[in-house]
Amino acid sequence: MVTILRRGRHDVRGCTVKLQAERAPGDPKVFTRIHMHFVVTGHELDDGAVARAVALSHEKYCSATAMMVKTAAVTTSYELVAA
C-alpha cells in the first residue's frame, strides 16, 4: 500500500496496521474474520488516493490476503494522520 502511494508521489511518512481477528472454535483453528485497520501518516495525503491504495493492495496485490480470503472474511479500514 505504501509503495502504491509513493509511486503516485504522495508524501507518506509511515504506516501501521492494527489487526483484529477471530478464529474457528474447532481444529484446525483457522481465521474466520480478519479486520486490517491502516494508520497512514504523511504530509497532505489525499483521502481518495489512500482509499484506492488500500483497495488495490487488498483486492489485487497482497498475496497473504489472497490466501486468507479462502477461509476468512477480510475487511479493511484506514485513517490519515498529518505529519
C-alpha positions in Angstrom: 0.0 0.0 0.0 2.8 2.4 0.8 4.5 1.6 -2.4 1.3 2.4 -4.4 1.1 5.8 -2.7 4.8 6.6 -3.1 4.6 5.7 -6.8 1.8 8.3 -7.0 4.2 10.8 -5.4 2.3 11.0 -2.2 4.3 12.1 0.9 3.9 9.0 3.1 5.9 9.2 6.3 4.7 5.9 7.9 2.1 3.2 8.1 1.0 0.8 10.8 -1.6 -1.9 10.6 -3.8 -2.9 13.5 -5.3 -6.3 13.2 -8.4 -7.8 14.8 -9.2 -11.4 14.1 -11.5 -14.3 15.0 -10.7 -18.0 14.8 -12.8 -21.1 14.4 -13.6 -22.8 17.7 -12.6 -26.3 16.4 -9.4 -27.7 14.9 -7.9 -26.5 12.7 -8.5 -23.2 14.2 -8.4 -21.2 11.0 -9.1 -17.5 10.9 -12.7 -16.8 10.1 -12.7 -13.0 10.3 -9.8 -10.5 9.9 -10.0 -6.8 10.0 -7.0 -4.7 9.0 -7.0 -1.0 10.1 -4.3 1.1 8.4 -3.0 4.2 10.1 -1.2 6.2 7.4 1.0 9.1 8.4 2.0 11.7 5.8 2.0 15.3 4.6 -1.2 16.4 2.8 -2.3 12.9 2.0 -5.3 12.6 -0.4 -8.1 10.6 1.1 -9.1 9.2 -2.2 -5.6 8.1 -3.1 -5.3 6.3 0.3 -8.6 4.6 -0.2 -7.6 3.4 -3.7 -4.2 2.2 -2.4 -5.9 0.2 0.4 -8.4 -1.3 -2.1 -5.7 -2.2 -4.6 -3.5 -3.7 -2.0 -6.4 -5.7 -0.6 -8.0 -6.8 -3.8 -5.1 -7.2 -6.2 -1.5 -7.2 -4.9 -1.4 -8.8 -1.4 -0.6 -12.5 -1.7 -1.3 -13.1 2.0 -4.8 -11.6 1.7 -5.4 -13.7 -1.4 -4.7 -16.9 0.7 -6.6 -15.8 3.8 -9.9 -14.9 1.9 -10.3 -18.6 1.3 -11.3 -19.2 4.9 -11.8 -15.7 6.4 -13.9 -12.6 5.7 -11.2 -9.9 5.3 -12.1 -6.3 5.8 -10.1 -3.1 5.8 -10.4 0.5 7.0 -7.9 3.4 7.3 -7.3 6.7 8.9 -5.0 9.5 8.0 -2.6 11.2 10.4 -0.9 14.5 9.4 2.8 14.6 9.7 
